[in-house]
Amino acid sequence: MYSTKQIQDLQQQSIHFLSKINGHAITVAPDKIAILREILQFHEYRYYVVSEPLVSDYEYDLLYQLLLRTEQAYPDLVTPDSPTQRVGSSLNQHFVTVQHLVPMLSLDNSYNAADLIDFDRKARELSGIHDIAYCIEPKFDGAGISLIYENDLLIRAATRGDGVEGEDITTNIKQVRSIPLTAAFSKYGIRQIEIRGEIIMSKQSFEKYNAQLAVQGLPSLANPRNAASGSLRMKDPKEVAQRNLDAFLYHISYYLKDDSGENNLLSSHSGSLELLWNLGFRSPQKEKRVVKGIQAVIDYCLAFEAGRDTLPYEIDGMVVKVNDTALQDKLGMTSHHPRWAIAFKFKARQATTQLNGIEFQVGRTGAVTPVAKLEPVFLGGVTVSSISVHNEEYIKEKDLKIGDTVLIERAGDVIPQIVKSLPELRNGHEQDIIFPKECPVCKSELYKEETEAVWRCINIECEAQVVEKMIHFVSKDAMDIKSFGEANVRKFYELGLLKDIPGIYKLNYQRISELEGFGKKSLANLKSAIEASKKQPLHRLVFGLGIRFVGETTAKTLANAVAHIFDFTGKTEDELIQLEDVGVKVAGSIHQFFKNEQNIHMLKQLEKSGLQLRNEKRNIVTAGSLSGQTFLFTGTLAKLKRSEAEAMVEGKGGIIVGGVSAKLNYLVVGEDAGSKLEKAKKINTVKIISEDEFIKLANE
């Protein structure tokens, strides 16, 4: 980015200004402000991007304070790209949702060489090119961001969010000094550009920050990724600045060019990384590798994996991208991921630790789950201290004892699990794990069906179940009460403000207003969300009730089968089995739920509170091109979202089912279809069709 002469000149200017300061609180002349800003931007680049500082931290601070004093003396000369404008002076009260210029899609994942070979095969078949050049770079373990520059100035930064929209975090991003506030994109004829990247915290910064927390008597952060991700939404930008975050920028998702400037670098992904590096961004320019052929890709990924622990930051894999941007456009993307890129995830991390004890937790359905309490161990970027061990049979199968040394791993670097115990390390002090006969919460006798491995508490008034059921009821996929989350459910329950599901609609808002964190606006939002949930369609309520074995698809089937929810009280198990997607176990669970007087009383209370227990949409669509036909979707659709496709079916009189069976008429197959396709091939009556065939069928 800087020539040798520029480096020498800027360093000489730095020495000049430092000699002028000499312990005095001076300012510089107005015509010197621009060069002072350039000097500080240069030193930020040397320190945060190339990690080769030319001045000490103390000297940098002297230069920074000099600029700050001068700008205070000449406020009209302050510019948005000044280093002094990184730290905001006020707290962010909220983060506005903004739309990305181009959706931030997820990457398809691979875990072995075979997956990469299959990815290459598809790319060659779709492109017609025999030997594709790939660019390989680290997959940084941080928090995704999107930056927009206009006329060389950073104007917006956003979180990934849902991929389409994210939260505006511009003020906080300005605290990350490896992100330039201004960059000379105009040199390349670029007027507007959107860049993707990852906010990270280096291992050194993570350890240093945790040490500071320990001195203050505060709890330490779990891992660098959480530290980076959590920082982005902190209300005080000064707190963000203290975390010493870093950023890698690795993708140009959109740019608007004029006819001037160079453009050859934009013809390849590796070229775009070079362009970003030249403009002062910390791109993976040094870590990247461009190779031809998938075997060279595999070799580089495996070599990088072997050296991952020597890196100053955490990575959880490599990203493989078709290098030619024109070829990327030709390959296109699905609704979920680009066809020209794939993430190669590293093997699961493993470590040994001690099993200190077992806690038994009660879930929403009464299932008692044993959770292993471990001696905390840092594994793949996360401190692991608890792992679910599922059920009694799992404990026996793994031969687990309290006091055992156990081998654990993070499958896919995400879910920790116990691989095995190491009995050869036992010293005789280990204890057998005794599964309780009574519920650990309400002390009711536990029950286990012959066909299941899970012990359950069947007391529906059990405190643990009551809380978990309320959490499920207000969740996004159920009644979707947006301002009501798990934390509020637990808080209100502990304070005696909430004791059951009907109580959600009888909250004492006066008492809630007295609680910390519930001002007028948050209270109004809570009221509004609860009131809006009363208008949710019947299938959401059915799902929200938490009837065992009843998922979202089955809930829709049930809702469409009745005019009013109380119609289920008169249905036999045989009648329920006749419904699509309802088998013997599901029918038995539904029948048992609606025979329970306490459940009926709860539903009557909900109806009295104004909830929708009647299916007003039932029978509106009695005929259509798909009337009476059953559909199931598998794999990734290219033209429609899954929800859009299912809505098309229901809008044309069809029925969505949850699994492959003889009752299924059509299986619609998208990209990367799995076991459902194989199962459907064995049933002669199931018609297997593509997404295009489905769209044509729906529109006939």
SULFENBEL-V217278 format. One line per field, one symbol per residue. ss: DSSP state (H for helix, E for strand, C for the rest). phi: phi as a letter, one per 30 degrees, with the letter a starting at -180 (. if undefined). burial: b if it has 24 or more other C-alpha atoms within 12 Angstrom, else e. A space follows every 50 residues. Layout:
ss->???
phi->???
burial->???
This chain:
ss->CCCHHHHHHHHHHHHHHHHHHCCCCCCCCHHHHHHHHHHHHHHHHHHHHC CCCCCCHHHHHHHHHHHHHHHHHCHHHCCCCCHHHCCCCCCCCCCCEEEC CCCCCEEEEECCHHHHHHHHHHHHHHHCCCCCEEEEEEEECCEEEEEEEE CCEEEEEEECCCCCEEEECHHHHCCCCCCCCECCHHHHCEEEEEEEEEEE CCHHHHHHHHHHHHHCCCCCCCCHHHHHHHHCCCCCHHHHHHCCCEEEEE EEEEEEECCCCCCHHHHEHHHHHHHHHHCCCCCCCCCCEEEECHHHHHHH HHHHHHCHHHCCCCEEEEEEEECEHHHHHHHCECCCEEEEEEEEECCCEE EEEEEEEEEEEECCCCEEEEEEEEEEEEECCEEEEEEECCCHHHHHHHCC EECCEEEEEEECCCEEEEEEECHHHCCCCCEECCCCCECCCCCCEEECCC CCCCCEECCCCCHHHHHHHHHHHHCCCCCCCCCCCHHHHHHHHHCCCCCC HHHHHHCCHHHHHCCCCCCHHHHHHHHHHHHHHCCCCHHHHHHHCCCCCC CHHHHHHHHHCCCEHHHHHHCCHHHHHCCCCCCHHHHHHHHHHHHCHHHH HHHHHHHHCCCCCECCCCCCCCCCCCCCCEEEEECECCCCCHHHHHHHHH HCCCEECCCCCCCCCEEEECECCCHHHHHHHCCCCCEEEEHHHHHHHHHC
phi->.cdedddddddddddddddddhicdcbcdedcdddddddddddddddccc hbdcbdeddddddddddddddddbedcdcdcdedcdddcbdddacddbcd dbecddcdcbbaddddddededddddcicdbcdcccbdcdcbbdbbcbcb hicdcabbddicjcbbcdbeddddddddcddbbddddciccbacbcabdb bdddddddddddddddicddddadddddddddcddceddddddhdbbccb acdaacccdcidbddddbddddddddddcjddcdddddbcbciddddedd ddddddcdddddbdbblbccbedddddedddiacdcaddcbaccdddedb acacddlbcccccecidccdbdccdebdbhibdcbbbdciadddddddhc bdjddbcbbcdihbcdaddaccddcdcjcdbdccddccddccidddbbde dcccdbccddceeddedddddddddedcdhdddcceddeddddddidbba dedecbddddddddddjcddddddddedddddddcddedddedddideic cdddddedddcbdbdddddccdddddddddiccdddedddddddcddddd dddddddddjddccddddidccbldceidcbbcbicdccbdedddddddd dcidbcccadadddcbccccdidcddddddddcdddccbdddddddddcd
burial->eeeeeeeeebbebbeebbeeeeeeeebbeeeebebbbbbbbbbbbbbbbb eeebbeeebbebbbbbbbbbbeeeeeeeebbbbbbbbbeeeeeeeeebbb bbbbbebbbbbbbeebeebbebbbeeeeeeebbbbbbbbbbbbbbbbbbb bbbbbbbbbbbebebbbbbbbbbbbbbbbbbbbbbbebbbbbbbbbbbbb bbbebbeebbeeeeeeeeeebbbbbbbbbbbbbbebbbbbbbbbbbbbbb bbbbbbeeeeeeeeebebbbbbbbbbbbbbbbbbbebbbbbbbbebbbeb bbebbeebeeeebbbbbbbbbbbbbebbeebebbbbbbbbbbbbbbbbbb bbbbbbbbbbbbbbbbbbbbbbbbbebbbbbbbbbbbbbbbbebbeebbb bbbbbbbbbbeebeebbbbbbbeeeeeeeeeebebbebbbbbeeebeeee eeebbbbbbbbbbbbbbbbbbbbbbebbbbbbbbbeebbbebbeeebbbb bbbbbebebeebeeeeeeeeeebeebbebbbebbbbbbbbbbbbbbbbbb bbbbbbbbbbbbebbbbbeebebeebbebbbbbeebbbbbbbbbeeeebe ebbeebeeeebbbbbebbeeeeeeebbbbbbbbbbbbbeeebeebbebbb bbbbbbbbbbbebbbbbbbbbbeeebbeebeeeeebbbbbbeebbebbee
